[in-house]
Amino acid sequence: MEKVSKKYDIAVIGGGPAGMIAAIKAGEMGAKVALIEKNEKIGIKLLMTGGGRCNLTHVEKSIRDFCSKFGKEGDFLLSPFSVFGTKETMEFFENNGVELKNEKGKVFPASEKAKDILNVLVSLLKKYKVDILFSSEVKEVNKKGKLITSISLLNGKEIEADQFIISSGGRSYPSTGSSGDSFIWAKRLGHDIIDTKPALTPIETKEQWTKSLQGISLEDVSISLFCNQKKESEGRGEILFTHFGFSGPLILDMSRIIGDLLEKGKVKMTIDLFPTKNAEQLDKFILSVFNKNRKKHILKCLNDFFPEKFSAFILNFSSISFDRKGNDITKEERMRLVKFMKKIEISIVGLLGFDKAMATHGGISLKTIDSKTMKSKIINNLYFAGEAINLDGPCGGYNLQMCWTTGYVAGQNAASGVK
Ligand SMILES: Cc1cc2nc3c(=O)[nH]c(=O)nc-3n(C[C@H](O)[C@H](O)[C@H](O)COP(=O)(O)OP(=O)(O)OC[C@H]3O[C@@H](n4cnc5c(N)ncnc54)[C@H](O)[C@@H]3O)c2cc1C
């Protein structure tokens, strides 16, 4: 096995958000760092985030509110978050020249370009002289007793370092490089792995008509979920029509419960397009709209509320001809519209798997990691960061923030431990 001539203070495996920030922090503290990435580029998944706009964090009222979004595992984040949370992350990017904007708590670069976030990280890696080893797939993490001694690469090289950080992601979107290797190494090194499942996944429906509405999103609808005809859950937010069914923040956030229900029986969902109005109020509202637009085609009237393609779909499903005008809609037709708008019924066939999941549920058990330092409780010179850890939050910038937080703390503590 060919050894890399240089011995590093810290070797970071995985050039995603968690690994990049860990390497930057450790480099800033003076450590000699190698960032090892199997792809030809770093940050491939980061560039896809937020539809290319990168929803990099979320502003919550308090640290506790933020952490509670990670469910019962969220308490683990309280300590690292007090070191590098939302505020510090925003300051970090702003101090490095990225203007940010806040959209109802979701924070994006003002340019709406994920590339601007990646560019800052790349320039800091350069500034702190981090060696980025591209096209370098880690095959094995070698240990002796309670210490990692080196990392073996698929290309035959071996990397030696004092401290090691595993930040090689989970199993979601494997096309970006995150193929679950973190779990294999962590397990071999003695850590428990909580069973992994795709999280934040789009859903597949029996109905094929969603295909014709692909790309249309509805910002504020409510969804009710039924399993074996019993109502189990509801939620409100934005949905997106896709060629296989639905995606969008509300669907992605509800995908965990949908997955659980699918294991129990037949799952249906109903969509309410006007969640703030009951049927009677909606009928009155529609009547007032039609009365105000007596000479206008009904399709145009609906366009005030929905994208045209979706308005046409509503009329088709309610069996109302497009050329009818506001003043010649019968009460019976109005009732059909109201009924449809309040309850569009969908049969859910399944969840899309890891290929289209935005996060991984499960992963390296929190019981085997010290939350103050992100250090392994089993191996003395090993740290973990990012999606590889058993932490997954909802849509809205929570998952990236978890990566910035755990990566920063891992980098900081690994650098403090350098001899
Ligand atoms: C389409 C999409 C949109 C998203 N949008 C958002 C959003 O807007 N906001 C948000 O908060 N979150 C979002 N997420 C989630 C977010 O992208 C992840 O939480 C985050 O990328 C995880 O970072 P990470 O560094 O832990 O892992 P990753 O980003 O997965 O990076 C891990 C890196 O390790 C490398 N690697 C893996 N195995 C090896 C190996 N054997 N040897 C060497 N290198 C290896 C991989 O190639 C990869 O580069 C989105 C996810 C997806 C898929």
The ligand as an ORCA input file, in Angstrom:
! r2SCAN-3c Opt
* xyz 0 1
  C     -32.378     17.488     -3.583
  C     -32.036     17.885     -2.158
  C     -32.377     19.143     -1.708
  C     -32.074     19.521     -0.388
  N     -32.372     20.775      0.033
  C     -32.068     21.152      1.293
  C     -32.291     22.497      1.736
  O     -32.683     23.373      0.951
  N     -32.012     22.789      3.040
  C     -31.524     21.851      3.903
  O     -31.315     22.177      5.072
  N     -31.227     20.603      3.495
  C     -31.471     20.240      2.214
  N     -31.151     18.973      1.802
  C     -30.438     18.091      2.731
  C     -28.920     18.429      2.724
  O     -28.464     18.491      1.397
  C     -28.143     17.389      3.521
  O     -28.596     17.440      4.852
  C     -26.642     17.657      3.489
  O     -26.127     17.715      2.184
  C     -25.879     16.573      4.244
  O     -24.536     16.988      4.304
  P     -23.346     15.986      4.680
  O     -22.102     16.789      4.557
  O     -23.639     15.287      5.928
  O     -23.398     14.886      3.543
  P     -23.348     14.988      1.955
  O     -23.788     16.291      1.467
  O     -24.101     13.791      1.503
  O     -21.808     14.836      1.623
  C     -21.095     13.652      1.899
  C     -19.883     13.591      1.000
  O     -19.112     12.431      1.337
  C     -18.640     11.843      0.143
  N     -18.376     10.426      0.365
  C     -19.257      9.439      0.633
  N     -18.645      8.263      0.743
  C     -17.322      8.491      0.539
  C     -16.175      7.666      0.491
  N     -16.252      6.340      0.647
  N     -14.958      8.235      0.264
  C     -14.850      9.581      0.073
  N     -15.918     10.403      0.077
  C     -17.142      9.873      0.315
  C     -19.770     12.065     -0.841
  O     -19.336     11.953     -2.181
  C     -20.253     13.471     -0.474
  O     -19.585     14.448     -1.199
  C     -31.445     18.578      0.490
  C     -31.101     17.310      0.007
  C     -31.386     16.966     -1.297
  C     -31.009     15.596     -1.791
*
